[in-house]
Amino acid sequence: MRKAAGWILFAVSLLIAYQGYLNSQPEPLTEALARDVACNAKGSLCVAGSRPRQIRTDVIQRRYEWGPLQGEAVVVCRRDYVFFGAWHCTM
């Protein structure tokens, strides 16, 4: 029984490490979600082909800093659950 518990713990640790790695990689999907949130808040940001001024990622969230013509927009994207679920962005 101890051996099985050890292997299960090892498998869960690997899964969490892998999901943390995936969370820390920027994706076009979350960038598009962040752009939509920023465009709804600040219309001057919606320029075709515009990219975030700065992207910061870690295992829990992705942060996009947009530098529109009027002011600045910072959008943070997080998953429903820390390592799993859909991405949701807020300002």
DRENLUM-311628 format. One line per 4 residues: number of its first residue (from 0); their letters; for each residue z, x, y of N, C-alpha, C. Coordinates in nm, 3 decimals, padded with zeros to 5 digits. Layout:
NUM) a) Z:X:Y:Z:X:Y:Z:X:Y ~ ...
***
This chain:
0) mrka) 00.000:00.082:-00.119:00.000:00.000:00.000:00.000:00.086:00.126 ~ 00.074:00.195:00.125:00.078:00.284:00.241:-00.058:00.346:00.268 ~ -00.130:00.378:00.161:-00.262:00.437:00.177:-00.357:00.338:00.245 ~ -00.353:00.214:00.203:-00.439:00.111:00.261:-00.405:00.089:00.409
4) agwi) -00.278:00.086:00.441:-00.236:00.068:00.581:-00.284:00.185:00.666 ~ -00.278:00.304:00.611:-00.325:00.422:00.684:-00.475:00.415:00.712 ~ -00.553:00.372:00.613:-00.698:00.360:00.631:-00.732:00.248:00.730 ~ -00.658:00.140:00.725:-00.682:00.030:00.820:-00.651:00.076:00.962
8) lfav) -00.541:00.145:00.980:-00.506:00.198:01.111:-00.612:00.296:01.161 ~ -00.661:00.379:01.072:-00.766:00.475:01.107:-00.893:00.401:01.150 ~ -00.932:00.298:01.076:-01.053:00.221:01.109:-01.038:00.150:01.243 ~ -00.922:00.092:01.268:-00.898:00.024:01.397:-00.903:00.125:01.511
12) slli) -00.847:00.243:01.491:-00.849:00.347:01.594:-00.992:00.391:01.625 ~ -01.073:00.407:01.521:-01.213:00.443:01.542:-01.288:00.334:01.618 ~ -01.263:00.209:01.584:-01.329:00.097:01.650:-01.292:00.092:01.798 ~ -01.165:00.109:01.829:-01.121:00.108:01.969:-01.179:00.227:02.046
16) ayqg) -01.183:00.344:01.984:-01.241:00.461:02.050:-01.390:00.440:02.077 ~ -01.461:00.383:01.982:-01.604:00.358:02.000:-01.629:00.254:02.110 ~ -01.552:00.147:02.111:-01.567:00.045:02.215:-01.532:00.102:02.352 ~ -01.431:00.187:02.358:-01.398:00.253:02.485:-01.511:00.340:02.534
20) ylns) -01.576:00.410:02.442:-01.692:00.493:02.478:-01.805:00.405:02.532 ~ -01.833:00.293:02.464:-01.938:00.203:02.510:-01.906:00.144:02.647 ~ -01.780:00.110:02.670:-01.739:00.055:02.800:-01.759:00.156:02.912 ~ -01.746:00.283:02.882:-01.754:00.385:02.987:-01.897:00.425:03.020
24) qpep) -01.996:00.369:02.951:-02.136:00.400:02.978:-02.196:00.293:03.069 ~ -02.259:00.332:03.181:-02.321:00.231:03.267:-02.442:00.167:03.199 ~ -02.461:00.038:03.224:-02.572:-00.036:03.165:-02.648:-00.111:03.272 ~ -02.778:-00.131:03.253:-02.855:-00.213:03.349:-02.806:-00.358:03.354
28) ltea) -02.754:-00.409:03.243:-02.706:-00.548:03.239:-02.591:-00.570:03.337 ~ -02.490:-00.483:03.334:-02.377:-00.502:03.425:-02.415:-00.468:03.569 ~ -02.510:-00.377:03.586:-02.558:-00.349:03.722:-02.626:-00.473:03.781 ~ -02.703:-00.544:03.700:-02.768:-00.666:03.746:-02.664:-00.775:03.777
32) lard) -02.561:-00.786:03.693:-02.453:-00.882:03.720:-02.383:-00.849:03.852 ~ -02.356:-00.720:03.873:-02.290:-00.677:03.996:-02.379:-00.704:04.117 ~ -02.509:-00.682:04.103:-02.602:-00.709:04.213:-02.601:-00.858:04.249 ~ -02.600:-00.944:04.146:-02.597:-01.089:04.171:-02.472:-01.130:04.247
36) vacn) -02.356:-01.077:04.207:-02.231:-01.109:04.275:-02.235:-01.060:04.419 ~ -02.283:-00.938:04.441:-02.288:-00.883:04.576:-02.390:-00.957:04.661 ~ -02.502:-00.998:04.602:-02.605:-01.072:04.678:-02.555:-01.209:04.720 ~ -02.476:-01.273:04.635:-02.421:-01.404:04.672:-02.322:-01.391:04.786
40) akgs) -02.253:-01.279:04.794:-02.153:-01.259:04.899:-02.217:-01.206:05.028 ~ -02.313:-01.114:05.014:-02.376:-01.051:05.130:-02.527:-01.055:05.111 ~ -02.593:-01.137:05.185:-02.737:-01.155:05.170:-02.819:-01.032:05.203 ~ -02.770:-00.944:05.290:-02.848:-00.826:05.331:-02.862:-00.725:05.218
44) lcva) -02.784:-00.741:05.111:-02.792:-00.647:05.000:-02.916:-00.670:04.915 ~ -02.967:-00.791:04.913:-03.075:-00.830:04.822:-03.208:-00.774:04.866 ~ -03.227:-00.647:04.842:-03.353:-00.579:04.869:-03.409:-00.535:04.735 ~ -03.535:-00.562:04.712:-03.596:-00.527:04.583:-03.585:-00.377:04.558
48) gsrp) -03.542:-00.341:04.441:-03.532:-00.201:04.403:-03.408:-00.129:04.452 ~ -03.317:-00.201:04.517:-03.197:-00.133:04.566:-03.104:-00.101:04.450 ~ -03.039:00.012:04.460:-02.946:00.059:04.357:-02.809:00.076:04.420 ~ -02.705:00.074:04.337:-02.571:00.097:04.392:-02.559:00.238:04.449
52) rqir) -02.481:00.248:04.552:-02.459:00.379:04.614:-02.376:00.468:04.523 ~ -02.281:00.407:04.451:-02.195:00.483:04.361:-02.156:00.395:04.242 ~ -02.152:00.455:04.124:-02.110:00.386:04.002:-01.996:00.466:03.941 ~ -01.885:00.396:03.915:-01.770:00.459:03.847:-01.738:00.377:03.723
56) tdvi) -01.726:00.444:03.611:-01.696:00.372:03.488:-01.576:00.436:03.420 ~ -01.501:00.355:03.348:-01.395:00.404:03.260:-01.390:00.312:03.140 ~ -01.291:00.327:03.056:-01.287:00.249:02.932:-01.254:00.103:02.953 ~ -01.208:00.065:03.071:-01.168:-00.073:03.097:-01.264:-00.147:03.189
60) qrry) -01.324:-00.079:03.286:-01.405:-00.147:03.387:-01.520:-00.061:03.435 ~ -01.610:-00.125:03.506:-01.720:-00.058:03.575:-01.715:-00.101:03.720 ~ -01.726:-00.004:03.809:-01.715:-00.032:03.953:-01.845:00.012:04.021 ~ -01.905:-00.081:04.093:-02.031:-00.055:04.163:-02.006:-00.069:04.312
64) ewgp) -02.044:00.035:04.388:-02.030:00.032:04.533:-02.170:00.020:04.593 ~ -02.191:-00.090:04.662:-02.320:-00.117:04.725:-02.307:-00.088:04.873 ~ -02.406:-00.027:04.931:-02.405:00.004:05.074:-02.515:-00.070:05.148 ~ -02.498:-00.201:05.167:-02.601:-00.277:05.237:-02.606:-00.242:05.386
68) lqge) -02.702:-00.302:05.452:-02.720:-00.274:05.594:-02.600:-00.318:05.676 ~ -02.538:-00.428:05.637:-02.423:-00.479:05.711:-02.298:-00.472:05.624 ~ -02.217:-00.373:05.641:-02.093:-00.360:05.565:-02.113:-00.297:05.429 ~ -02.014:-00.312:05.346:-02.015:-00.252:05.212:-01.961:-00.354:05.114
72) avvv) -02.012:-00.349:04.992:-01.966:-00.440:04.887:-01.922:-00.358:04.767 ~ -01.803:-00.384:04.718:-01.751:-00.319:04.598:-01.734:-00.428:04.493 ~ -01.804:-00.412:04.381:-01.800:-00.510:04.273:-01.740:-00.443:04.150 ~ -01.642:-00.509:04.087:-01.577:-00.458:03.967:-01.613:-00.550:03.850
76) crrd) -01.661:-00.491:03.742:-01.698:-00.567:03.623:-01.602:-00.533:03.509 ~ -01.552:-00.638:03.444:-01.459:-00.620:03.332:-01.500:-00.713:03.219 ~ -01.456:-00.681:03.099:-01.481:-00.767:02.984:-01.376:-00.877:02.977 ~ -01.408:-00.984:02.899:-01.311:-01.092:02.878:-01.183:-01.037:02.817
80) yvff) -01.198:-00.956:02.714:-01.087:-00.888:02.651:-01.111:-00.740:02.676 ~ -01.012:-00.658:02.669:-01.023:-00.520:02.713:-01.144:-00.448:02.651 ~ -01.164:-00.459:02.522:-01.273:-00.388:02.456:-01.382:-00.479:02.404 ~ -01.366:-00.608:02.410:-01.463:-00.701:02.355:-01.489:-00.816:02.451
84) gawh) -01.596:-00.887:02.431:-01.628:-01.003:02.511:-01.737:-00.976:02.612 ~ -01.773:-01.081:02.684:-01.880:-01.072:02.785:-01.827:-01.004:02.912 ~ -01.919:-00.945:02.986:-01.884:-00.882:03.113:-01.884:-00.987:03.223 ~ -01.785:-00.978:03.313:-01.776:-01.064:03.430:-01.746:-00.977:03.551
88) ctm) -01.816:-01.003:03.660:-01.802:-00.921:03.780:-01.740:-01.002:03.894 ~ -01.657:-00.935:03.972:-01.593:-00.996:04.090:-01.592:-00.895:04.204 ~ -01.580:-00.948:04.324:-01.569:-00.860:04.442:-01.426:-00.844:04.480
***
